[in-house]
Amino acid sequence: MRILFTSHYALPHLGGIEVAVDAVSRELVARGHEVCHVASTARRLEDPAAPAPPPGYRVVRVPALNGPEERLGVPWPLFHPALAGVLRAEVQRADVVHGHGALYLSSVLALACARRARRARVLTEHVGHVGYDTRSLDLVQRAAFATLGRWAVRSAQAVVVLNAKVERELRAIADGRPIERIHNGVDSARFHPAEAHERAALRDELGWDDRPRVLFVGRLVAKKGLDAALDAAVHARGAFELCVVGPGRSPARVPAHVELRGPESPDEVAKLYRAADAFLLPSRGEGFPVTAQEAMASGLPVVLAADPGYGEYVEGAGDGVRLVAPDGAALANALAELLASEEVRRAAGERAAAHARAEFSWARAADEHLALYEQLVSGTPRAAIR
């Protein structure tokens, strides 16, 4: 099949959607399908380079201004009008059109073109409504979901979500459209526990001493919970060093025992996972953080905010994953328990890694996407397939 993906950004711009689209695209191409991904040219100057796509996988980048993200932390690029023509041409070549993000202009226009061209149409909504600290932004987002989001969902023939929370939100506006739950995977070849003696060598390379290192990987924006993570470092009083990795504007005040590394390439992040002692990401409003899956696969015990959408992802991980109120003191206490001894830390990390190996697979995600595409292209009624 010829599959067209659309989204706001593409690698090397770092983000969970970008990683997910790229990973599924590579899996589909490996199975003999053709993939085109249309996204904006927007990227950050500090974003590391991305690997070149393999044959059969094209990335088409449309010029865009990225002011909303740069100034407000809102990932909504302002596309050049050329987007419409690019999408019309690519939709004509495609068998399946799959938009990522109900509010992104690229997805909305792609679904409109695909509807006119009578192509199979899928929409993935990754996060649903995300509460912004700024009331005006929150109101704008709610209004956008009630109008633009509703139209995008109803323009698709099937909708994909990552968890029950987003599914509930979309069922309210989907007008009976089938909603599928497909989990993201993890690159287990890149993200895996450290080999014997590797962890010590990596820590020496990084210049880390014997104090525990807790890793935060994510964009430096409010929804990722960086403020809560920094507060946890303050409450820990030097019990661990917090290593912060990710693109974005550095906080105005950085407390003691915090290292800001900025964005790193996926290979460098993988090394940091294998060198660290635990992972912390008190984010909110996500399907399930890709970086949390990477940390688990790398053998790190993980502390996340107690988001209601995360339960189905961590059931069976035991104390390898802890869901905690996004409060500095509570997060510091949870980390203190995990780091109480090397035996406790290692056992929790092994449980996290075993769960990741069993539950998170890009190959499985690609299989589930392909099954959905084949059903839509063939016109098989969804009710007959379940």
N, C-alpha and C positions, 0 to 999 in steps of 0.2 A: 504493500500500500504506500501511497504518498501522503504524508502526514504534515500538516502545517500547525506549528505551535506559535502562539503569540503571548507576549508578556510585556511588562514595563521595561525591564532591564535584561541584559544577558551578561554572562561572564565576559570580561573580568570584573565587572561590577559585582561586588560580593553581597550575597543575600541568599536566604533559603530557597526562594522560588527559582532563582538563577541556577543554583546547584541542582535542584530537583529536575528542572527542564533539561539541563545538560546531561544528567545521569540517565534519565529515561530515554533521551534521544540517542545516546550512545548504545544503550541496550537494544533499541529498535533497529538501528542501523546494523548492528551485529547479527540481527536475524534476517537481514536482507531487505528491509524497508528503506524508503527514502524519507528524510526529515528536513524540513525548513523551519527555522525559528526566526520570526520577525520581532524585533525589539528596538529600543532606542539606542542611540550612540552614547547616551549619558554614562559617564563613569567618573570615578574620583581619581585625582592625580596620584594618590597613594595606593590605589588598587594594584596588586601584583598582576603580572601577565597571566593569561589563561592558556591552557594547551590548545593547539590547533584542532579543529574538528576533523574526524576521519572522513574518507570519501563517502558520499551519500548523505552527508549532514552539512547543510548550509546554514550560516547565520547571516541574516540580512539586517543591517542596522540603519535605522531611519534617523536623520538629525532631530535633535530635541534639546530644549533648555531644561535644566534640572534645578531651577530656583526653589520650588517647593521643598525638595529634600535638603538642599544646601542651607536654606534659611529657616525652615520650620520643622525639619525632620520628617516630612510627609513624602513618601516615595511615590510621587506622581509626576513623571516627566511631561513636559509640554511639547508634544510632537509637532514637527513641521507638517504643513498640509500635504506634502508628498506621501504621507502615510496611506492616504486613501487609495492612491494609484498603485502603490506597492502591494497593498492587500488585495485589491481587485485582481491583479495579475497572479499573485501567489494562490489565491483561492481557486482560480480556474485550473491550476495545475494539481490541486490537492483532491484526495478522496475523503479525507477527514480534516476538519478544522477544529482545533482545540485551543480555546482561550484560557489563560491563567489570570485570574483576578477579575471579579465582576465589575469593578469600578474603573479599570484601566481602559483608556481610549482605544488601545490596540485591540483588546479583546472585544469591546463593543462593536467596533467597525468590522472586525473580522467576522463576527457572528452575523452581522447584518448582510455582509457580502455573501457569506455562505448560505444564508437563508434564501437569498435571491437566486443563487446558483444551484440550489438544491443539493448541497453537500452535507455529509454527516457532520453534526455539530455537537461539541462537548465543551463544557465550562467547568474548570476547577476553581473553587473558592477556598483559599488556604486558611484564612483567619476569621472571616466574618467581621462583625463590628469590633473595633478596638477603641477602648475609652481613652481619649486624649485628656491631658491635664488642662489644656486650654478649652474652655467651654465653647468658644466659637467654632473651633476645629471639630469638636465633638458633634455639635449641631449640624455642621456642614456634612459630616460623614453620615449621620443618620438620614439626612435629607437625600443624600446621594444614593444610599441603599434603597430608600423607598421609591426612587424614580429610576435612575440609571441602572442600579443593581437589579431591580425587579425586571426591567426590560431585558437585561443581559441574560438573566436566569431563564426567562420565558422564551428567549430566542434559541436556547440550546435544546437539543433533544434529550440530553442526559447531563446530570450535574455530578461532579466528583467532589467529595469533601474528605477532610482528614480526621475529623472526630465528631462525637455526638453533639457537642455544643453548636458547631457550625451547621450541622445537619438540621437541628431544631430551628435555627434562625432562617435557613433557606426554605424549609418546608412551609414557612408562613407566607412566602412570596412565590413559590415555585409553581403554583397552580397545577399540582399533580404530576409535574415532571419527575421521572425516576431519579433518585439520588443514590449514588454508589459511594461506599467508603473504601478508599484505597490508601494504604499507608505508604509513606516515603520509605526508601531503603537507606543503606549506608554502604560505602565503598570499603568492604572488609579487606581488600588487598592493601589499601593505603592506611586504614584506621584499624589497628590491631594492638593487642598488649605488647609491651616491650619484651624482647628476648632476654635470656639470662645475661646479666652484666650490662645490658644495653642502657638501662635506665641510669645507672651510675655514670656511664660515659657521657650520656646526653646532658646530665646535670653539670658535669665538669665543663662540657663545651659551652653551656649557657652561663657558667660562672655562679651557679646556685650552690649554696651551702646546705647543711643538713636540715635546716628549718623546713617544715612542710610548705609546699607551694600549692595554692588553690588557683585554678585557671578559670577565667571568664572569657568567653569567645562570643562576640556579637557586635552589631553596630552600636555605636555610642549614642543611643537615643533613649528617650524616656521609657518606651515600651519594653526595652530589654532589661530594665531594672538595674542599671548601673549604679544609681544612687543608693539603692538598698544593698548592693554588693559592697560598695565603698563603706557604707555604714557598718556592715558586718565586719569588715577589716578593722574598723575603729573599736568595735565591741570586743574583738578577739584580743586586743592589746598585745599584739606581736606573737600570738600563738601560731600564726601562719603568715606567709607573704601572699598577697593577692596579685596575680599576674593578669593584666587586662590586655586582650588582643582584639583588634577590630578597627574598622574605619570610622571616622566621624570626628566631631569637635571634642577635644579633650576637656574634662571638667575644669572649672575655674580653680577649684581647690582640690588638691590631691593629698589625702592623709598619709601618714607614715605607714610603712610596710605595704606600699602599693607600687607596682611597677607597670608603667604604661609602655606597651611595645608597638602600638599602632597596628595596621593591617599586616598580615603575613600570608604567604602563599600556602595553598593546601598542604604541600609537602612539609613546610616548616611548622604549620599548625599540628600536623600529625606527630612530629617530633616532640612538640610541647606537650601534647596529650600523654605521650609515652614517658615523658620526664616528670610530669606533675604528680601530685598526691590525690587531688580531688578536683571536681568541676562544680562551678556555681553559676547558675543563670536564673535569677528571680524575675524572668520576663512574664508578660501577660499578653493575652490576645493572640496566641499562635496556635496553629494546628498541633504541632509538636516540634520543638526546635531541632533542626537538622544537626546543630552542633552538639546538642545533648545526645543524640543518637551516635554521633562520632565519638564523643567522650566515652560513652558506655562501651562501644565496640573496642575502644582502646584500653579498656580495663580500669577506668576511673570510676569510683563511687561518685554519684551525682546528686546535687541538691538543687531542686527547682522550686519555684513558687507553686503554691497549692492551687493550680488552675483546674477547674472542673473538667476540662477537655483532655487532661493528661492521663486520667485513670486507666483507660483502655490500653495505653501504650506501656505502662509500667507494671501492670498486673502480672505477677510471677517473678518480678525482679527482686523481691524481698527488700532487704536493707541496702541493696545496690543503688536504689534510687529513693530519695526522700523528698516528699512534697511538704513544704513548710510555708507558713505565713511569710509574705515578703517584708519582713521586719528585721532590721539589723541584728538585734539581740537574738531572735529566734534562729536566724540563719547561722550566726556565729556558734550558737549552742549545738545545732545539728552537725556542723562541721567539726566541732570539738569532739563530739561522740564518734564520728567516723575516723578522726585522726588520733584517737586515744592511744592506739598502739599500732605497730606495723602489721600485726596479725589481723586486727579488726579491719584496718584499711584494705589490706590485700584480699581478705575474704569477701568484703563488700564489692570490691572491684571485680573479682572473679564472677560473682553473681550477676553484676551488671553486664559483663562481657558475654556470659553464657546466654543471657536474655536477648542481647542485641543479635547474636549469631542466629538465634532461633526465630526472631520476629522481624528483623529489618533486612530486606533484600531488594535491591534494585531490579534483579532478575524477576522476582515475583511481581513487583510493581509493574514492570513492562508486560508480563504475561496478562495481568489483570486489565491493563489498558488495552492490549490487543484484543482480548475477548470482548470488551465493550465496543471497540471500533468495528470488529467483524459483525457484531449483532446489528449495529446501526447501519452499516453499509449494506448488509443483506436484507434489512427491513424486518428482521425477526422481532416479534413483539416481546417487550421486556418481561411481561408477566409469564410468558411461556418458558423463560430461561431460568428463572429463579428456582 
